[in-house]
Amino acid sequence: MPEIQLKYGSTAIPFTYDESRFEILGKPENRLLLSDVQIGEKLDDPIDSKTIEEIVNPGETVLIVVPDATRQTACGQIVNILVRRLIANGTTPLEISIIFATGIHRTVSEAEKQSILTQFIAQRIKTLDHGPRDITRIIRLGETSGGIPVELNRSLIEHDRVILVGGVTFHYFAGFTGGRKLVCPGLASSKTILQTHKLAFDCETRSRREGVDTGLLDGNAVHEAFMEAVAKVDPAFCISTIVNEAGEAIDLFCGNWVTSHRAACDAYAASHTVKIEEKREVVIVSCGGFPHDINMIQAQKALETASHACSDGGTIILLAQCADGIGRADFLNWFEAESSEVLAEKLCESYQVNGQTAWSLLKKTERFDIRIITLLTGSETQRMRLRKERTFDEMLSVLDKNAIGYVLPFGAKHLVKCK
């Protein structure tokens, strides 16, 4: 019987499976990696934009916005090429700064900065941290048409040019990652993050707002609010990558921050949407390893994918190492609610971003039997209504020997649609 390696943190768990019972959804990327020369060619032919050299004049300051450690974007390769081009064009290293779009995530560690940017860049280019509650570094730039205050990191207006460097994958309520998300919520205040994310939840129906979903941009209230906020700073250039399972660039779209990102989203959806004829009673899902399972708040995104492939009442087996723990200390507090309905009421009374994530997770535990292999403690998983198992083999042993299912080796990267 064939064997597949299911990623778990920086390691992998082997699964030998019967092809008559389990179908693999989402194959590994087999496209060739982009060379530095190919990336340079794409930068020479941007979408709806002048080239970087035509946009940035010598003597102007440049802010490069990059993701934090929860994303894989081939950022190191891209930023190295970008910095070299800027310097060759007359920009000095002292005129370049790099800021990490952490949103409400924790600050990026020094080791992570070198991993994200490469040691060469991290040691030579000034890096900045974002604090969503740091009032000394937050500036108000108006509000959206819906009345949401647009409060962003002051660095965005203290530099002459802003360049976004990120990657595109699916996002379970913003539609897609990357692009505008690097600024909002990536460099937004806690208030702006809270109010834009709140648009994802409909307190009248106590459920996800219509139009807010994975892979959706048009009519998505959260995405539209992000776009309005980012328009206040109007980034000069945007680079969006599509990466393979190792986080290496296999495609790149660049240019206008609106249209080039949209092109990347369309391309990603076309290659990462999986269609199935029916849902099945067992789904085995790996987040895809680090950083997709760095913590539970990130890992739960793979459950969103798995939920579209599993029959109601079925079993989902999640492989999520969560070496960084839960992700937020206050996340578990939401699970004191008796049910997702009660949690939804509390969420509408006092909305918090992580409360909506907790509601989404709790909702799934009420529909499925979710079992997990993880470094999280039994106390933590029990509070989230997840059944922790000691080993993968023990988990498989409790399944019905005749049950049929799917295996999602890269759960955080795919969208499953049942025909």
Stockholm file with secondary structure:
# STOCKHOLM 1.0

chainA/1-419         MPEIQLKYGSTAIPFTYDESRFEILGKPENRLLLSDVQIGEKLDDPIDSKTIEEIVNPGETVLIVVPDATRQTACGQIVNILVRRLIANGTTPLEISIIFATGIHRTVSEAEKQSILTQFIAQRIKTLDHGPRDITRIIRLGETSGGIPVELNRSLIEHDRVILVGGVTFHYFAGFTGGRKLVCPGLASSKTILQTHKLAFDCETRSRREGVDTGLLDGNAVHEAFMEAVAKVDPAFCISTIVNEAGEAIDLFCGNWVTSHRAACDAYAASHTVKIEEKREVVIVSCGGFPHDINMIQAQKALETASHACSDGGTIILLAQCADGIGRADFLNWFEAESSEVLAEKLCESYQVNGQTAWSLLKKTERFDIRIITLLTGSETQRMRLRKERTFDEMLSVLDKNAIGYVLPFGAKHLVKCK
#=GR chainA/1-419 SS CCEEEEEETTEEEEEECCTTTEEECSCCCCSCCCCHHHHHHHHHSCBSSCCHHHHSCTTCCEEEEEECTTCCCCHHHHHHHHHHHHHHTTCCGGGEEEEEECTTSCCCCHHHHHHHHCHHHHHHSEEECCCTTCTTSEEEEEECTTCCEEEEETHHHHSSEEEEEEECCEETTTEECSGGGGTTTTTBCHHHHHHHHHTTEETTTTEECTTCSTTCCTTCHHHHHHHHHHHTTCCSEEEEEEECTTSCEEEEEEESTTHHHHHHHHHHHHHHEEEESSCEEEEEEECCSTTTTSSHHHHHHHHHHHHTTEEEEEEEEEECCCTTCSSSTTGGGGGGSSSHHHHHHHHHHSCCHHHHHHHHHHHHHHHSEEEEECSSCHHHHHHTTCEECSCHHHHHHTSCTTCCEEEETTGGGCEEEEC
#=GC SS_cons         CCEEEEEETTEEEEEECCTTTEEECSCCCCSCCCCHHHHHHHHHSCBSSCCHHHHSCTTCCEEEEEECTTCCCCHHHHHHHHHHHHHHTTCCGGGEEEEEECTTSCCCCHHHHHHHHCHHHHHHSEEECCCTTCTTSEEEEEECTTCCEEEEETHHHHSSEEEEEEECCEETTTEECSGGGGTTTTTBCHHHHHHHHHTTEETTTTEECTTCSTTCCTTCHHHHHHHHHHHTTCCSEEEEEEECTTSCEEEEEEESTTHHHHHHHHHHHHHHEEEESSCEEEEEEECCSTTTTSSHHHHHHHHHHHHTTEEEEEEEEEECCCTTCSSSTTGGGGGGSSSHHHHHHHHHHSCCHHHHHHHHHHHHHHHSEEEEECSSCHHHHHHTTCEECSCHHHHHHTSCTTCCEEEETTGGGCEEEEC
//
